[in-house]
């Protein structure tokens, strides 16, 4: 069986000058990055701020163009000519679900946009699809007439998820989907994502700082630092036998937090 | 003796001609040398409690309290000038978003030097005073773990990374040598290593200088690793407060239990990918607060009696307000 998504030697160089005083690099280099993901699996990306995690997510969905390397979906290379296929199959949940929703239009129109641009559905079909997706993520069909400001944080995250799911994608890329959420709402969203993944067999790639959740829901982990993948492997392996110095530091810091409470 | 003693603090906000109780009878006691955690989700009024303590609240909001004292002095009846003096010298606040609470037009060094209190300077000659200031600032930055103090002092807030900024804020809070530091969500959005550095720093400050810390957050993992005492807020009501260890072992309020359950790291026996337990629904907004116990509509144990606000009950040093607490039947 071929992998759902296969990334080979992905590289990206940011040419812009950085004004950061604490690291004086003028260039930011990402890669080379190799990823294999099967259907129904979850990949977590962890690393410090500014290690290129969000950039990698953007490269995967095609918001940024890589300088070299290829992304294969079902063994098929993604190029400019099959842009549409990529839009349909790889969807993204952005970092700040609050600001990535348009405040000026109703949620129904927000969800309608990807359908209008990427499919040939009629208006009635689209309306049905929107209602169906809203129900799937645990909202009510009436929510399509709401505006962004009328919803709570958890509901906004659900709408962002609905927008990603509405085209029946095969891969879902999420940039810190749980960061802005409160604990009780967060476990709702985690449960929801796991249910949807089980139902639809999605490949799920997500970025998170919360190692507790990473350990709980991911199958594989890649650890990034300064734009390089320094360690990759199965979740249990990385959490139990970290190899690199940086990964050890991360895991031990997390373990120390847990252990200190039992004393 | 307790440093800060708050009893039945109520804060009312005027929303479209109607007075809504944003905080409803909050109790909070902070003792000397203690790390006190204030836990609650967003919208539960954590930040409002802080603002009420330091008095950074608009005039048109109504603040009432049975008791709100700082080392025996009543904060509410004090004149504004006196209150400012007390707060300037004894309480420091680290605000939620370190980058946006710094002045973007001044370098960090200028901002930190500006707030060095006059009382800490010995000389009367201005050039010597400047030297002294620099020395104090340098020591402070080293103490909070910023090694390259020259670079840090020269740069502007946008030039430094978030966790350095947070450390700098802690340095700023320490400069007036306060008795109490209030940290409003200092580890938000940080990765684990930076987070544990900040936590270590705060607990070290607490141990070395006998400083009290009021630690406000919703990151239970961070809190339970360092705090001695915890107060849980929900929608502006104190739900439960007690000793950290006791609370974790035996939470009496369903909401506290739900919070503890929501962090997968707390339970080692949890198989991967199993569903987490969670409460239904979301936090109500201020316009739609339920009557009685505000957790009512989301609570799995709610019964008819819950439309009345439960009174605060006490078991040893453990306060809770619930009609049907957990573990009750076993007693």
Interface residues (C-beta under 8 A of the other chain):
Chain A: X19 X20 X21 X22 X46 X47 X48 X49 X50 X152 X153 X154 X155 X179 X182 X183 X184 X185 X186 X187 X188 X190 X191 X194 X195 X209 X211 X212 X213 X215 X216 X217 X235 X249 X250 X253 X254 X256 X257 X258 X260 X261
Chain B: X41 X42 X151 X155 X159 X160 X161 X162 X163 X164 X189 X190 X191 X192 X193 X194 X195 X196 X199 X218 X220 X221 X222 X224 X225 X226 X248 X258 X259 X261 X262 X263 X264 X265 X266 X270 X272 X273 X275 X276 X277 X278 X279 X280 X282 X283 X285
